């Protein structure tokens, strides 16, 4: 898993822009344990939220294999709020 703390962070808007891009994302738990794989960042964030609701500790989600992009729980929550706000705005505009 490497040292996730030293990896490059992205802005919330940058993450929102790549939510549905195909790729491999890993949901990491304690001690670098891989909890799940996901085909997109959005799915990885959803899985991380589900693990957390069931009591598991999620440390981060990271793009695989290079772990170029790492998203920690506080940013996951912000991106989830951004998704909800944009989806609500989209529905209201229809």
Secondary structure, DSSP 4 states (H G I P E B T S, - for coil): ---GGGSPP--HHHHHHTTT---EEEEEEGGG-EEEEESSHHHHHHHHHHHHHTT--EEEEEEETT--SEEEHHHHHHHHHHHHHHHHHHHHH-
